Amino acid sequence: MADKYLYNNGGVLTEKAANVSSAGAGDAGKIPALDTTGKLDPSFMPVGVTPEADSIATTEDLAAGNFVNIYPSSGLKCRKADATTAGKEANGFVLAASTSGQNATVYRISQSNTQLTGMTPGAKQYLAATAGTRTETVPSSSGNVIQLLGIAKSATELIFAPNDPIVLA
């Protein structure tokens, strides 16, 4: 629920909730409120200012928070990133689940993945051997990919800042 404020409604002080999203010009002059993630809804932003995200077709089911690999296949496609397979490094992540064959909104570098749990704040997060997930333990098996995904901001938030992957001999 948005915070409320008082405004002058024809000489009568009236309580009103701030807007959590904008419908465009009809909301001109209204007071915005942060959404449930503590951020402004993208609908408040001017045309051309959006989160760095792309709508990409998936080739497998994705869960909210999964790290994904973007690859060419009759256009761009995405699948779960996987530290057990060279070439399936993480290029982004999804905040919402999607079904194979559907488009997913894929967020890229410097965006916050807020659909994670169990992280140690300040700990480095690596691409895991379980497809689509992260770990605080560096993969060590021959053929595994070591890719730093970023550092945990909290137990549930990671700012995605991936390094180039290294394949272990």
N, C-alpha and C positions, 0 to 999 in steps of 0.2 A: 504494500500500500504506500502511495506517495505521501510525502510530507504535505501539510496543509498550511495555508496562509490566509490572512484576512485582506479583503479588498472592499472598496467603497462601491456598493451596489445601490446607486440612487440615494445616497445619504445614509444607508444602512450598512453597518459592518457585517460582512458575510464571510463565512469560512468556505474555502475552496481548495480542492486537491490540485497539486502541481501535475503537469502532464508527464507521463512516462514514455509517450511516443508522440510523434507529430503526424498529422494528416495533411500537412502542407500549408499553403497560404492562409487557410481558415484558422490556423493556430498561431498566426503572427501576433507577437506581443505577449503571448502566454508564458508562464514560468515553467521551465523544464525541471524534471526530477530524475534522479538516477534510477536505473532499473534494478532488478534483484541481484545483479552481479556487481553493483556499485559503479556502473558506467552509464554514459549516455547512450540511448538507443540510436542505432545508425540512422533512423528516420529523421533525426534532428540535423544531420550533417548536410552540407550543400552538395549538389550534384557533383559527382567525381571524387568525393571524399568518402571512402568506405574502408572497412577493414581489409587488409591484404588477404583476400580469399578468392578462390575460384570454384566454380561449379564443375565437377569432374565426374564422369561416369565411373562407377565401381565395378570391379570384376569379382567381388566377393562381399559377403555381409560384413559390415563394419559396426563396431560398438562405439558409443560416445567415449571420447578420449583416446581412441586408437591413433597411433602414429602410422602414417601412410607413405607409400612409395608411389611416385608419379612416373609413368613410363609411356612411351609412344606405342600405340596399337590401333591403327585406323583412327587417328586422333589421340588425344591424351586420355589415359585411364589411370585409376588408382587402385591399390591393393594394400593389404597390411604390410608394413615394413617388417623386416625379419633379420635378426643378427646371425642367423644360421646360413644365410644365402647371400653371397656377393652379388651386388647389383640391386638389392632390395633395401637400400638405405632409406632412412626417413627424410622426406622432402617437405612434410607437413603433417597436419593432424586434423581430426574431425571433432566437433563438439556435440554432434548429434548422430545417433545410429542411422544407418541406411542399409537398404537391401541390395544385393547384387543386381547389377543392371540398371540401377537408379542413379541419379546424380547425387553427389555428396558435396557439401560446402567444405572445401579444404583450406585451412588457414596455414599461413607460411611464417617465415622468420619474424622474430620479435613480437609475435602474438602470444597471448596467454592461454595455455591449455588448462582449463579449470575443471575438467572432468576426471581428475585423477585422485587417488587416495593413498595413504600410507607412506608418503614421502617424508624424509627428514629435512626440515628447512635448512638451506645452505649446502645440502649434499648434492654432488654431481649425479646426474641421471643419464644412463646409457640406454641405447637400444637393446632390448632383451631378446633372448632366444625364443621366447613365446611371442609369436607374431602379433604385431600391433602394440606391444606393451613396452614398458621401461623398467629398468632395474638400477639399483645403486651399486651393484657388483659388476666389475668390468668382465665381459665375456673373455674366456681364456682357452677355449678348445680350438684345435687346428681347424682352419677354414671359417671360423667365426669372424664376424665383422665387429670391430670396436668403433662405435660412433657416439660421441658425447652429444646429448640432445639439449642440455642446458643445466641450470642449477635450480633446485626447488626453492621457490619463493615462500612456500608454506607447505603444509601437509597435503594440500589439494590443488596447488597451482604451480605450474612450470612455465617460465618464459622460454619459448622455443628459440634456441640459438644453436643450431646444429653445427658440428665440425665435420670436415671431410672424413669419410670412413676409412678405416685401415683393416685389411683382411689379414688375419693371422696365418702364418706359415704352418 
